[in-house]
Amino acid sequence: MYSWAETTAQAAAQDGARAAAAFNGTAAHGRAVALAAADNGSLDTIRTDVRRGPRISSATVTGRALAVIPLFPVTFSVTADAPTERLTQP
């Protein structure tokens, strides 16, 4: 369960960063994409923080893995970066 949750958080962060970094992307779109990718049942209490910068866009996905042993909750926080697409002069 923990491996599935960590892999889900990684994939969601990567998807969110790529969506925000796209040429017409926004942080809000990246956040929506990250939340949709993380909502597969492996994580609970999912939070996302997506930022679109002029050169780098980043997404952080934080969530708690579904507990195999309820007394030992495991929380994952994964950040992914992507270069922001933009037009430049040659």
MDTraj code that builds the backbone (N, CA, C; nanometers):
import mdtraj as md
import numpy as np

residues = "MET TYR SER TRP ALA GLU THR THR ALA GLN ALA ALA ALA GLN ASP GLY ALA ARG ALA ALA ALA ALA PHE ASN GLY THR ALA ALA HIS GLY ARG ALA VAL ALA LEU ALA ALA ALA ASP ASN GLY SER LEU ASP THR ILE ARG THR ASP VAL ARG ARG GLY PRO ARG ILE SER SER ALA THR VAL THR GLY ARG ALA LEU ALA VAL ILE PRO LEU PHE PRO VAL THR PHE SER VAL THR ALA ASP ALA PRO THR GLU ARG LEU THR GLN PRO".split()
xyz = np.array([
    [0.0811, -0.1199, 0.0000],
    [0.0000, 0.0000, 0.0000],
    [0.0858, 0.1267, 0.0000],
    [0.1951, 0.1234, 0.0774],
    [0.2781, 0.2431, 0.0873],
    [0.3470, 0.2738, -0.0444],
    [0.3937, 0.1712, -0.1123],
    [0.4597, 0.1910, -0.2418],
    [0.3612, 0.2486, -0.3430],
    [0.2397, 0.1975, -0.3431],
    [0.1357, 0.2473, -0.4335],
    [0.1067, 0.3950, -0.4045],
    [0.0973, 0.4303, -0.2774],
    [0.0693, 0.5686, -0.2395],
    [0.1837, 0.6611, -0.2800],
    [0.3071, 0.6184, -0.2578],
    [0.4214, 0.7021, -0.2947],
    [0.4308, 0.7203, -0.4459],
    [0.4091, 0.6118, -0.5207],
    [0.4119, 0.6199, -0.6667],
    [0.3002, 0.7098, -0.7181],
    [0.1845, 0.7025, -0.6566],
    [0.0724, 0.7890, -0.6943],
    [0.1070, 0.9354, -0.6708],
    [0.1664, 0.9657, -0.5565],
    [0.2049, 1.1038, -0.5261],
    [0.3086, 1.1548, -0.6258],
    [0.4052, 1.0693, -0.6618],
    [0.5068, 1.1090, -0.7600],
    [0.4441, 1.1381, -0.8957],
    [0.3585, 1.0490, -0.9409],
    [0.2944, 1.0674, -1.0716],
    [0.2053, 1.1915, -1.0722],
    [0.1325, 1.2142, -0.9646],
    [0.0443, 1.3309, -0.9573],
    [0.1244, 1.4606, -0.9588],
    [0.2358, 1.4633, -0.8874],
    [0.3205, 1.5834, -0.8869],
    [0.3781, 1.6091, -1.0259],
    [0.4227, 1.5045, -1.0929],
    [0.4767, 1.5204, -1.2282],
    [0.3691, 1.5697, -1.3244],
    [0.2511, 1.5116, -1.3176],
    [0.1415, 1.5542, -1.4051],
    [0.1029, 1.6998, -1.3786],
    [0.0957, 1.7373, -1.2521],
    [0.0604, 1.8745, -1.2174],
    [0.1646, 1.9751, -1.2643],
    [0.2920, 1.9405, -1.2493],
    [0.3994, 2.0305, -1.2943],
    [0.3972, 2.0459, -1.4457],
    [0.3770, 1.9349, -1.5171],
    [0.3719, 1.9422, -1.6641],
    [0.2532, 2.0254, -1.7112],
    [0.1378, 2.0086, -1.6471],
    [0.0185, 2.0844, -1.6869],
    [0.0376, 2.2338, -1.6612],
    [0.0976, 2.2685, -1.5488],
    [0.1213, 2.4099, -1.5189],
    [0.2269, 2.4689, -1.6111],
    [0.3238, 2.3885, -1.6520],
    [0.4346, 2.4370, -1.7346],
    [0.3991, 2.4487, -1.8820],
    [0.2889, 2.3910, -1.9239],
    [0.2498, 2.3958, -2.0652],
    [0.2354, 2.5406, -2.1104],
    [0.2469, 2.5635, -2.2407],
    [0.2498, 2.6992, -2.2959],
    [0.1347, 2.7855, -2.2451],
    [0.0141, 2.7347, -2.2470],
    [-0.1011, 2.8109, -2.1977],
    [-0.1481, 2.7613, -2.0614],
    [-0.0610, 2.6933, -1.9890],
    [-0.0980, 2.6361, -1.8604],
    [-0.1091, 2.7404, -1.7506],
    [-0.1757, 2.7011, -1.6433],
    [-0.1889, 2.7867, -1.5255],
    [-0.1665, 2.7013, -1.4013],
    [-0.1396, 2.7669, -1.2905],
    [-0.1241, 2.6944, -1.1650],
    [-0.2552, 2.6249, -1.1271],
    [-0.3674, 2.6890, -1.1532],
    [-0.4978, 2.6291, -1.1208],
    [-0.5213, 2.5019, -1.2012],
    [-0.4840, 2.5043, -1.3289],
    [-0.4995, 2.3838, -1.4114],
    [-0.4059, 2.2741, -1.3617],
    [-0.2837, 2.3096, -1.3276],
    [-0.1891, 2.2117, -1.2739],
    [-0.2403, 2.1493, -1.1454],
    [-0.3015, 2.2311, -1.0590],
    [-0.3572, 2.1815, -0.9336],
    [-0.4707, 2.0831, -0.9603],
    [-0.5575, 2.1158, -1.0553],
    [-0.6692, 2.0268, -1.0885],
    [-0.6189, 1.8945, -1.1446],
    [-0.5179, 1.9006, -1.2303],
    [-0.4608, 1.7784, -1.2885],
    [-0.3956, 1.6936, -1.1795],
    [-0.3209, 1.7566, -1.0901],
    [-0.2548, 1.6827, -0.9821],
    [-0.3566, 1.6161, -0.8898],
    [-0.4624, 1.6877, -0.8546],
    [-0.5655, 1.6289, -0.7683],
    [-0.6351, 1.5119, -0.8363],
    [-0.6634, 1.5254, -0.9652],
    [-0.7287, 1.4162, -1.0381],
    [-0.6381, 1.2935, -1.0435],
    [-0.5091, 1.3149, -1.0651],
    [-0.4157, 1.2023, -1.0732],
    [-0.3963, 1.1354, -0.9374],
    [-0.4037, 1.2123, -0.8301],
    [-0.3822, 1.1569, -0.6966],
    [-0.5057, 1.0873, -0.6405],
    [-0.6196, 1.1085, -0.7018],
    [-0.7458, 1.0560, -0.6493],
    [-0.7752, 0.9164, -0.7039],
    [-0.6863, 0.8212, -0.6728],
    [-0.7080, 0.6838, -0.7185],
    [-0.7337, 0.5882, -0.6027],
    [-0.7486, 0.6420, -0.4828],
    [-0.7809, 0.5585, -0.3681],
    [-0.6622, 0.5196, -0.2824],
    [-0.5403, 0.5553, -0.3224],
    [-0.4232, 0.5157, -0.2443],
    [-0.3835, 0.6201, -0.1406],
    [-0.4307, 0.7441, -0.1568],
    [-0.3952, 0.8531, -0.0660],
    [-0.5198, 0.9112, -0.0001],
    [-0.5010, 0.9565, 0.1213],
    [-0.6067, 1.0232, 0.1958],
    [-0.5568, 1.1637, 0.2305],
    [-0.6447, 1.2559, 0.2528],
    [-0.6106, 1.3950, 0.2857],
    [-0.5065, 1.4517, 0.1891],
    [-0.5423, 1.4571, 0.0636],
    [-0.4514, 1.5029, -0.0417],
    [-0.4476, 1.6556, -0.0436],
    [-0.3261, 1.7108, -0.0499],
    [-0.3064, 1.8551, -0.0651],
    [-0.2105, 1.8776, -0.1813],
    [-0.2333, 1.9834, -0.2558],
    [-0.1433, 2.0168, -0.3662],
    [-0.1026, 2.1633, -0.3570],
    [0.0182, 2.1893, -0.3994],
    [0.0684, 2.3261, -0.4111],
    [0.1372, 2.3345, -0.5463],
    [0.0797, 2.4114, -0.6371],
    [0.1340, 2.4226, -0.7730],
    [0.1707, 2.5678, -0.7978],
    [0.2895, 2.5882, -0.8501],
    [0.3377, 2.7230, -0.8811],
    [0.3908, 2.7255, -1.0235],
    [0.3502, 2.8276, -1.0970],
    [0.3990, 2.8471, -1.2330],
    [0.4900, 2.9690, -1.2323],
    [0.6167, 2.9461, -1.2576],
    [0.7131, 3.0545, -1.2615],
    [0.7520, 3.0867, -1.4050],
    [0.8279, 3.1931, -1.4270],
    [0.8674, 3.2302, -1.5627],
    [0.9609, 3.1280, -1.6283],
    [1.0352, 3.0539, -1.5475],
    [1.1272, 2.9535, -1.6031],
    [1.0980, 2.8108, -1.5558],
    [1.0536, 2.7967, -1.4323],
    [1.0274, 2.6645, -1.3747],
    [0.8884, 2.6633, -1.3125],
    [0.8154, 2.5563, -1.3390],
    [0.6873, 2.5332, -1.2724],
    [0.7050, 2.4129, -1.1813],
    [0.6422, 2.4159, -1.0657],
    [0.6579, 2.3052, -0.9720],
    [0.5235, 2.2667, -0.9121],
    [0.5163, 2.1416, -0.8729],
    [0.3958, 2.0901, -0.8073],
    [0.4382, 2.0025, -0.6905],
    [0.3757, 2.0239, -0.5770],
    [0.3988, 1.9411, -0.4596],
    [0.2677, 1.8737, -0.4235],
    [0.2718, 1.7427, -0.4080],
    [0.1540, 1.6653, -0.3680],
    [0.1853, 1.6011, -0.2334],
    [0.0980, 1.6235, -0.1374],
    [0.1137, 1.5671, -0.0041],
    [-0.0118, 1.4882, 0.0290],
    [0.0078, 1.3696, 0.0822],
    [-0.1064, 1.2881, 0.1198],
    [-0.0660, 1.1790, 0.2161],
    [-0.1623, 1.1262, 0.2842],
    [-0.1385, 1.0178, 0.3786],
    [-0.1796, 0.8866, 0.3133],
    [-0.0907, 0.7881, 0.3206],
    [-0.1204, 0.6566, 0.2635],
    [-0.2322, 0.5907, 0.3428],
    [-0.3144, 0.5141, 0.2732],
    [-0.4155, 0.4368, 0.3443],
    [-0.3439, 0.3440, 0.4408],
    [-0.3897, 0.3393, 0.5622],
    [-0.3174, 0.2696, 0.6680],
    [-0.3394, 0.1191, 0.6637],
    [-0.2285, 0.0468, 0.6587],
    [-0.2335, -0.0980, 0.6759],
    [-0.2453, -0.1267, 0.8249],
    [-0.1663, -0.0527, 0.9024],
    [-0.1737, -0.0586, 1.0482],
    [-0.2195, 0.0807, 1.0937],
    [-0.3412, 0.0935, 1.1418],
    [-0.3983, 0.2253, 1.1703],
    [-0.3176, 0.3122, 1.2666],
    [-0.2353, 0.2538, 1.3507],
    [-0.1611, 0.3321, 1.4492],
    [-0.0372, 0.3999, 1.3917],
    [0.0017, 0.3644, 1.2694],
    [0.1238, 0.4176, 1.2104],
    [0.0956, 0.4822, 1.0749],
    [0.0386, 0.6021, 1.0750],
    [0.0110, 0.6679, 0.9468],
    [0.1415, 0.7108, 0.8790],
    [0.1450, 0.6975, 0.7478],
    [0.2617, 0.7373, 0.6690],
    [0.2181, 0.8471, 0.5730],
    [0.2881, 0.9599, 0.5781],
    [0.2579, 1.0732, 0.4915],
    [0.3683, 1.0899, 0.3892],
    [0.3291, 1.1137, 0.2650],
    [0.4239, 1.1374, 0.1571],
    [0.4082, 1.2807, 0.1090],
    [0.5198, 1.3428, 0.0769],
    [0.5203, 1.4752, 0.0157],
    [0.6232, 1.4721, -0.0964],
    [0.5761, 1.4896, -0.2187],
    [0.6618, 1.4772, -0.3364],
    [0.6523, 1.6053, -0.4184],
    [0.7665, 1.6544, -0.4645],
    [0.7708, 1.7738, -0.5485],
    [0.8315, 1.7392, -0.6835],
    [0.7716, 1.7919, -0.7886],
    [0.8237, 1.7746, -0.9245],
    [0.8338, 1.9115, -0.9902],
    [0.9370, 1.9289, -1.0707],
    [0.9587, 2.0535, -1.1447],
    [0.9558, 2.0263, -1.2941],
    [0.9172, 2.1277, -1.3696],
    [0.9189, 2.1193, -1.5159],
    [0.9521, 2.2576, -1.5705],
    [1.0275, 2.2634, -1.6805],
    [1.0563, 2.3942, -1.7396],
    [0.9291, 2.4545, -1.7989],
    [0.9050, 2.5812, -1.7699],
    [0.7864, 2.6500, -1.8197],
    [0.8032, 2.6806, -1.9681],
    [0.7057, 2.6385, -2.0470],
    [0.7109, 2.6637, -2.1909],
    [0.6794, 2.8105, -2.2180],
    [0.7579, 2.8732, -2.3051],
    [0.7364, 3.0132, -2.3386],
    [0.7999, 3.0423, -2.4730],
    [0.7532, 3.1466, -2.5365],
    [0.8126, 3.1908, -2.6623],
    [0.9290, 3.2837, -2.6316],
    [1.0368, 3.2662, -2.7044],
    [1.1523, 3.3543, -2.6876],
    [1.1973, 3.4053, -2.8235],
    [1.2684, 3.5136, -2.8227],
    [1.3241, 3.5684, -2.9466],
    [1.4501, 3.4905, -2.9833],
    [1.4700, 3.4616, -3.1123],
    [1.5908, 3.3878, -3.1519],
    [1.7164, 3.4713, -3.1357],
])
top = md.Topology()
chain = top.add_chain()
for i, resn in enumerate(residues, 1):
    res = top.add_residue(resn, chain, resSeq=i)
    for name in ("N", "CA", "C"):
        top.add_atom(name, md.element.get_by_symbol(name[0]), res)
traj = md.Trajectory(xyz[None], top)
